[in-house]
Amino acid sequence: MKCPHCKVKAFIRSSEALSELTRKQYYQCSNIYCGHTFTAMQSISETIVPSNCPDPKINIPLSPNSKRMSQAY
């Protein structure tokens, strides 16, 4: 990810799980003159290919593209 201010590459310095599907990531800009530190959220949004060993407690919607791909076969 790039720093939203100076557009230089930012690195994940740490992260924490908020749920089974979401993580909060802590970024630091690599430009020493900028020094921006910020957070971003990463979450799983859809399934492209279903798991062969699914966890019944996890519900991830199937991508519309997956439905089209499965109908083609």
Backbone as XML, in Angstrom:
<?xml version="1.0"?>
<chain id="A" units="angstrom">
  <residue number="1" name="MET">
    <atom name="N" x="0.849" y="-1.168" z="0.000"/>
    <atom name="CA" x="0.000" y="0.000" z="0.000"/>
    <atom name="C" x="0.894" y="1.230" z="0.000"/>
  </residue>
  <residue number="2" name="LYS">
    <atom name="N" x="0.415" y="2.281" z="-0.646"/>
    <atom name="CA" x="1.175" y="3.536" z="-0.677"/>
    <atom name="C" x="0.629" y="4.503" z="0.372"/>
  </residue>
  <residue number="3" name="CYS">
    <atom name="N" x="1.508" y="5.353" z="0.852"/>
    <atom name="CA" x="1.106" y="6.408" z="1.786"/>
    <atom name="C" x="0.119" y="7.326" z="1.065"/>
  </residue>
  <residue number="4" name="PRO">
    <atom name="N" x="-1.007" y="7.642" z="1.684"/>
    <atom name="CA" x="-1.977" y="8.511" z="1.018"/>
    <atom name="C" x="-1.486" y="9.950" z="0.857"/>
  </residue>
  <residue number="5" name="HIS">
    <atom name="N" x="-0.442" y="10.330" z="1.580"/>
    <atom name="CA" x="0.072" y="11.698" z="1.497"/>
    <atom name="C" x="1.175" y="11.852" z="0.464"/>
  </residue>
  <residue number="6" name="CYS">
    <atom name="N" x="2.257" y="11.092" z="0.612"/>
    <atom name="CA" x="3.407" y="11.292" z="-0.282"/>
    <atom name="C" x="3.482" y="10.247" z="-1.397"/>
  </residue>
  <residue number="7" name="LYS">
    <atom name="N" x="2.616" y="9.241" z="-1.356"/>
    <atom name="CA" x="2.520" y="8.191" z="-2.390"/>
    <atom name="C" x="3.713" y="7.238" z="-2.443"/>
  </residue>
  <residue number="8" name="VAL">
    <atom name="N" x="4.521" y="7.221" z="-1.382"/>
    <atom name="CA" x="5.646" y="6.292" z="-1.283"/>
    <atom name="C" x="5.145" y="5.027" z="-0.582"/>
  </residue>
  <residue number="9" name="LYS">
    <atom name="N" x="5.800" y="3.910" z="-0.828"/>
    <atom name="CA" x="5.386" y="2.631" z="-0.250"/>
    <atom name="C" x="5.354" y="2.686" z="1.282"/>
  </residue>
  <residue number="10" name="ALA">
    <atom name="N" x="4.263" y="2.159" z="1.845"/>
    <atom name="CA" x="4.129" y="2.038" z="3.300"/>
    <atom name="C" x="4.174" y="0.551" z="3.656"/>
  </residue>
  <residue number="11" name="PHE">
    <atom name="N" x="4.718" y="0.245" z="4.804"/>
    <atom name="CA" x="4.870" y="-1.139" z="5.244"/>
    <atom name="C" x="3.990" y="-1.428" z="6.448"/>
  </residue>
  <residue number="12" name="ILE">
    <atom name="N" x="3.491" y="-2.664" z="6.510"/>
    <atom name="CA" x="2.733" y="-3.102" z="7.687"/>
    <atom name="C" x="3.734" y="-3.349" z="8.802"/>
  </residue>
  <residue number="13" name="ARG">
    <atom name="N" x="3.571" y="-2.655" z="9.907"/>
    <atom name="CA" x="4.471" y="-2.820" z="11.050"/>
    <atom name="C" x="3.908" y="-3.810" z="12.052"/>
  </residue>
  <residue number="14" name="SER">
    <atom name="N" x="2.575" y="-3.907" z="12.099"/>
    <atom name="CA" x="1.934" y="-4.862" z="12.991"/>
    <atom name="C" x="0.475" y="-4.982" z="12.580"/>
  </residue>
  <residue number="15" name="SER">
    <atom name="N" x="-0.198" y="-5.962" z="13.134"/>
    <atom name="CA" x="-1.617" y="-6.129" z="12.857"/>
    <atom name="C" x="-2.263" y="-6.874" z="14.013"/>
  </residue>
  <residue number="16" name="GLU">
    <atom name="N" x="-3.584" y="-6.764" z="14.069"/>
    <atom name="CA" x="-4.317" y="-7.484" z="15.106"/>
    <atom name="C" x="-5.615" y="-8.013" z="14.526"/>
  </residue>
  <residue number="17" name="ALA">
    <atom name="N" x="-5.990" y="-9.220" z="14.936"/>
    <atom name="CA" x="-7.234" y="-9.829" z="14.478"/>
    <atom name="C" x="-8.406" y="-9.176" z="15.202"/>
  </residue>
  <residue number="18" name="LEU">
    <atom name="N" x="-9.396" y="-8.745" z="14.428"/>
    <atom name="CA" x="-10.627" y="-8.210" z="15.006"/>
    <atom name="C" x="-11.733" y="-9.259" z="14.961"/>
  </residue>
  <residue number="19" name="SER">
    <atom name="N" x="-11.619" y="-10.189" z="14.020"/>
    <atom name="CA" x="-12.537" y="-11.317" z="13.903"/>
    <atom name="C" x="-11.852" y="-12.368" z="13.040"/>
  </residue>
  <residue number="20" name="GLU">
    <atom name="N" x="-12.559" y="-13.450" z="12.757"/>
    <atom name="CA" x="-11.995" y="-14.495" z="11.899"/>
    <atom name="C" x="-11.777" y="-13.991" z="10.472"/>
  </residue>
  <residue number="21" name="LEU">
    <atom name="N" x="-12.488" y="-12.938" z="10.078"/>
    <atom name="CA" x="-12.437" y="-12.451" z="8.702"/>
    <atom name="C" x="-11.832" y="-11.063" z="8.547"/>
  </residue>
  <residue number="22" name="THR">
    <atom name="N" x="-11.481" y="-10.407" z="9.656"/>
    <atom name="CA" x="-11.012" y="-9.016" z="9.579"/>
    <atom name="C" x="-9.773" y="-8.793" z="10.443"/>
  </residue>
  <residue number="23" name="ARG">
    <atom name="N" x="-8.807" y="-8.057" z="9.898"/>
    <atom name="CA" x="-7.603" y="-7.654" z="10.628"/>
    <atom name="C" x="-7.427" y="-6.150" z="10.516"/>
  </residue>
  <residue number="24" name="LYS">
    <atom name="N" x="-6.939" y="-5.542" z="11.575"/>
    <atom name="CA" x="-6.554" y="-4.134" z="11.568"/>
    <atom name="C" x="-5.049" y="-4.111" z="11.393"/>
  </residue>
  <residue number="25" name="GLN">
    <atom name="N" x="-4.571" y="-3.390" z="10.378"/>
    <atom name="CA" x="-3.151" y="-3.333" z="10.077"/>
    <atom name="C" x="-2.609" y="-1.937" z="10.377"/>
  </residue>
  <residue number="26" name="TYR">
    <atom name="N" x="-1.421" y="-1.902" z="10.941"/>
    <atom name="CA" x="-0.754" y="-0.648" z="11.277"/>
    <atom name="C" x="0.367" y="-0.425" z="10.270"/>
  </residue>
  <residue number="27" name="TYR">
    <atom name="N" x="0.270" y="0.641" z="9.502"/>
    <atom name="CA" x="1.233" y="0.953" z="8.450"/>
    <atom name="C" x="2.145" y="2.096" z="8.850"/>
  </residue>
  <residue number="28" name="GLN">
    <atom name="N" x="3.365" y="2.080" z="8.274"/>
    <atom name="CA" x="4.311" y="3.177" z="8.451"/>
    <atom name="C" x="4.897" y="3.511" z="7.082"/>
  </residue>
  <residue number="29" name="CYS">
    <atom name="N" x="4.842" y="4.787" z="6.732"/>
    <atom name="CA" x="5.397" y="5.258" z="5.466"/>
    <atom name="C" x="6.907" y="5.067" z="5.478"/>
  </residue>
  <residue number="30" name="SER">
    <atom name="N" x="7.457" y="4.621" z="4.350"/>
    <atom name="CA" x="8.907" y="4.407" z="4.271"/>
    <atom name="C" x="9.676" y="5.686" z="3.945"/>
  </residue>
  <residue number="31" name="ASN">
    <atom name="N" x="8.972" y="6.765" z="3.641"/>
    <atom name="CA" x="9.612" y="8.054" z="3.382"/>
    <atom name="C" x="9.908" y="8.730" z="4.729"/>
  </residue>
  <residue number="32" name="ILE">
    <atom name="N" x="11.176" y="8.806" z="5.108"/>
    <atom name="CA" x="11.526" y="9.361" z="6.431"/>
    <atom name="C" x="11.136" y="10.829" z="6.566"/>
  </residue>
  <residue number="33" name="TYR">
    <atom name="N" x="10.972" y="11.527" z="5.451"/>
    <atom name="CA" x="10.573" y="12.936" z="5.515"/>
    <atom name="C" x="9.064" y="13.093" z="5.713"/>
  </residue>
  <residue number="34" name="CYS">
    <atom name="N" x="8.327" y="12.053" z="5.393"/>
    <atom name="CA" x="6.869" y="12.080" z="5.580"/>
    <atom name="C" x="6.518" y="11.559" z="6.976"/>
  </residue>
  <residue number="35" name="GLY">
    <atom name="N" x="6.900" y="10.301" z="7.248"/>
    <atom name="CA" x="6.702" y="9.721" z="8.572"/>
    <atom name="C" x="5.271" y="9.382" z="8.951"/>
  </residue>
  <residue number="36" name="HIS">
    <atom name="N" x="4.352" y="9.394" z="7.987"/>
    <atom name="CA" x="2.953" y="9.107" z="8.298"/>
    <atom name="C" x="2.786" y="7.672" z="8.785"/>
  </residue>
  <residue number="37" name="THR">
    <atom name="N" x="2.036" y="7.507" z="9.868"/>
    <atom name="CA" x="1.674" y="6.199" z="10.399"/>
    <atom name="C" x="0.159" y="6.151" z="10.430"/>
  </residue>
  <residue number="38" name="PHE">
    <atom name="N" x="-0.422" y="5.039" z="9.928"/>
    <atom name="CA" x="-1.876" y="4.965" z="9.804"/>
    <atom name="C" x="-2.346" y="3.520" z="9.906"/>
  </residue>
  <residue number="39" name="THR">
    <atom name="N" x="-3.639" y="3.341" z="10.034"/>
    <atom name="CA" x="-4.216" y="2.001" z="10.088"/>
    <atom name="C" x="-5.076" y="1.762" z="8.853"/>
  </residue>
  <residue number="40" name="ALA">
    <atom name="N" x="-5.250" y="0.491" z="8.533"/>
    <atom name="CA" x="-6.127" y="0.065" z="7.450"/>
    <atom name="C" x="-6.787" y="-1.236" z="7.886"/>
  </residue>
  <residue number="41" name="MET">
    <atom name="N" x="-7.899" y="-1.541" z="7.259"/>
    <atom name="CA" x="-8.621" y="-2.769" z="7.576"/>
    <atom name="C" x="-8.493" y="-3.734" z="6.405"/>
  </residue>
  <residue number="42" name="GLN">
    <atom name="N" x="-8.287" y="-4.996" z="6.722"/>
    <atom name="CA" x="-8.255" y="-6.048" z="5.716"/>
    <atom name="C" x="-9.334" y="-7.046" z="6.084"/>
  </residue>
  <residue number="43" name="SER">
    <atom name="N" x="-10.206" y="-7.347" z="5.124"/>
    <atom name="CA" x="-11.251" y="-8.319" z="5.415"/>
    <atom name="C" x="-11.495" y="-9.224" z="4.220"/>
  </residue>
  <residue number="44" name="ILE">
    <atom name="N" x="-11.897" y="-10.424" z="4.511"/>
    <atom name="CA" x="-12.262" y="-11.383" z="3.477"/>
    <atom name="C" x="-13.691" y="-11.059" z="3.071"/>
  </residue>
  <residue number="45" name="SER">
    <atom name="N" x="-13.920" y="-10.869" z="1.768"/>
    <atom name="CA" x="-15.230" y="-10.408" z="1.321"/>
    <atom name="C" x="-16.045" y="-11.446" z="0.556"/>
  </residue>
  <residue number="46" name="GLU">
    <atom name="N" x="-15.383" y="-12.351" z="-0.174"/>
    <atom name="CA" x="-16.147" y="-13.352" z="-0.914"/>
    <atom name="C" x="-15.270" y="-14.550" z="-1.246"/>
  </residue>
  <residue number="47" name="THR">
    <atom name="N" x="-15.923" y="-15.655" z="-1.544"/>
    <atom name="CA" x="-15.254" y="-16.902" z="-1.906"/>
    <atom name="C" x="-15.223" y="-17.035" z="-3.414"/>
  </residue>
  <residue number="48" name="ILE">
    <atom name="N" x="-14.055" y="-17.333" z="-3.944"/>
    <atom name="CA" x="-13.937" y="-17.587" z="-5.378"/>
    <atom name="C" x="-14.009" y="-19.090" z="-5.634"/>
  </residue>
  <residue number="49" name="VAL">
    <atom name="N" x="-13.226" y="-19.859" z="-4.869"/>
    <atom name="CA" x="-13.281" y="-21.320" z="-4.921"/>
    <atom name="C" x="-13.530" y="-21.795" z="-3.493"/>
  </residue>
  <residue number="50" name="PRO">
    <atom name="N" x="-14.616" y="-22.532" z="-3.257"/>
    <atom name="CA" x="-14.928" y="-22.983" z="-1.893"/>
    <atom name="C" x="-13.841" y="-23.889" z="-1.311"/>
  </residue>
  <residue number="51" name="SER">
    <atom name="N" x="-13.738" y="-23.858" z="0.014"/>
    <atom name="CA" x="-12.788" y="-24.694" z="0.744"/>
    <atom name="C" x="-13.191" y="-26.159" z="0.684"/>
  </residue>
  <residue number="52" name="ASN">
    <atom name="N" x="-12.192" y="-27.033" z="0.666"/>
    <atom name="CA" x="-12.453" y="-28.471" z="0.756"/>
    <atom name="C" x="-12.621" y="-28.928" z="2.199"/>
  </residue>
  <residue number="53" name="CYS">
    <atom name="N" x="-12.333" y="-28.042" z="3.141"/>
    <atom name="CA" x="-12.515" y="-28.370" z="4.564"/>
    <atom name="C" x="-13.138" y="-27.148" z="5.262"/>
  </residue>
  <residue number="54" name="PRO">
    <atom name="N" x="-14.371" y="-26.781" z="4.894"/>
    <atom name="CA" x="-14.988" y="-25.562" z="5.420"/>
    <atom name="C" x="-15.266" y="-25.622" z="6.918"/>
  </residue>
  <residue number="55" name="ASP">
    <atom name="N" x="-15.131" y="-24.477" z="7.558"/>
    <atom name="CA" x="-15.486" y="-24.317" z="8.966"/>
    <atom name="C" x="-16.961" y="-23.906" z="8.998"/>
  </residue>
  <residue number="56" name="PRO">
    <atom name="N" x="-17.842" y="-24.694" z="9.604"/>
    <atom name="CA" x="-19.274" y="-24.378" z="9.599"/>
    <atom name="C" x="-19.628" y="-23.060" z="10.302"/>
  </residue>
  <residue number="57" name="LYS">
    <atom name="N" x="-18.709" y="-22.536" z="11.119"/>
    <atom name="CA" x="-18.963" y="-21.266" z="11.813"/>
    <atom name="C" x="-18.649" y="-20.054" z="10.936"/>
  </residue>
  <residue number="58" name="ILE">
    <atom name="N" x="-17.975" y="-20.285" z="9.812"/>
    <atom name="CA" x="-17.559" y="-19.194" z="8.927"/>
    <atom name="C" x="-18.494" y="-19.141" z="7.725"/>
  </residue>
  <residue number="59" name="ASN">
    <atom name="N" x="-19.048" y="-17.946" z="7.475"/>
    <atom name="CA" x="-19.949" y="-17.750" z="6.339"/>
    <atom name="C" x="-19.383" y="-16.650" z="5.446"/>
  </residue>
  <residue number="60" name="ILE">
    <atom name="N" x="-18.829" y="-17.043" z="4.317"/>
    <atom name="CA" x="-18.280" y="-16.094" z="3.348"/>
    <atom name="C" x="-19.089" y="-16.250" z="2.070"/>
  </residue>
  <residue number="61" name="PRO">
    <atom name="N" x="-19.719" y="-15.169" z="1.599"/>
    <atom name="CA" x="-20.545" y="-15.295" z="0.392"/>
    <atom name="C" x="-19.734" y="-15.736" z="-0.825"/>
  </residue>
  <residue number="62" name="LEU">
    <atom name="N" x="-20.406" y="-16.446" z="-1.709"/>
    <atom name="CA" x="-19.794" y="-16.901" z="-2.947"/>
    <atom name="C" x="-19.774" y="-15.756" z="-3.949"/>
  </residue>
  <residue number="63" name="SER">
    <atom name="N" x="-18.650" y="-15.545" z="-4.601"/>
    <atom name="CA" x="-18.503" y="-14.496" z="-5.604"/>
    <atom name="C" x="-19.443" y="-14.760" z="-6.780"/>
  </residue>
  <residue number="64" name="PRO">
    <atom name="N" x="-20.068" y="-13.716" z="-7.324"/>
    <atom name="CA" x="-20.897" y="-13.907" z="-8.527"/>
    <atom name="C" x="-20.088" y="-14.514" z="-9.674"/>
  </residue>
  <residue number="65" name="ASN">
    <atom name="N" x="-18.801" y="-14.211" z="-9.748"/>
    <atom name="CA" x="-17.942" y="-14.799" z="-10.780"/>
    <atom name="C" x="-17.802" y="-16.298" z="-10.594"/>
  </residue>
  <residue number="66" name="SER">
    <atom name="N" x="-17.807" y="-16.770" z="-9.368"/>
    <atom name="CA" x="-17.714" y="-18.205" z="-9.102"/>
    <atom name="C" x="-18.951" y="-18.911" z="-9.624"/>
  </residue>
  <residue number="67" name="LYS">
    <atom name="N" x="-20.109" y="-18.312" z="-9.454"/>
    <atom name="CA" x="-21.349" y="-18.925" z="-9.929"/>
    <atom name="C" x="-21.320" y="-19.074" z="-11.452"/>
  </residue>
  <residue number="68" name="ARG">
    <atom name="N" x="-20.833" y="-18.033" z="-12.136"/>
    <atom name="CA" x="-20.731" y="-18.088" z="-13.591"/>
    <atom name="C" x="-19.736" y="-19.154" z="-14.025"/>
  </residue>
  <residue number="69" name="MET">
    <atom name="N" x="-18.617" y="-19.243" z="-13.300"/>
    <atom name="CA" x="-17.603" y="-20.238" z="-13.656"/>
    <atom name="C" x="-18.153" y="-21.645" z="-13.460"/>
  </residue>
  <residue number="70" name="SER">
    <atom name="N" x="-18.905" y="-21.884" z="-12.393"/>
    <atom name="CA" x="-19.419" y="-23.232" z="-12.133"/>
    <atom name="C" x="-20.517" y="-23.602" z="-13.123"/>
  </residue>
  <residue number="71" name="GLN">
    <atom name="N" x="-21.267" y="-22.619" z="-13.648"/>
    <atom name="CA" x="-22.302" y="-22.906" z="-14.632"/>
    <atom name="C" x="-21.703" y="-23.249" z="-15.992"/>
  </residue>
  <residue number="72" name="ALA">
    <atom name="N" x="-20.489" y="-22.798" z="-16.246"/>
    <atom name="CA" x="-19.840" y="-23.051" z="-17.532"/>
    <atom name="C" x="-19.389" y="-24.495" z="-17.652"/>
  </residue>
  <residue number="73" name="TYR">
    <atom name="N" x="-19.260" y="-25.206" z="-16.525"/>
    <atom name="CA" x="-18.752" y="-26.597" z="-16.564"/>
    <atom name="C" x="-19.842" y="-27.605" z="-16.466"/>
  </residue>
</chain>
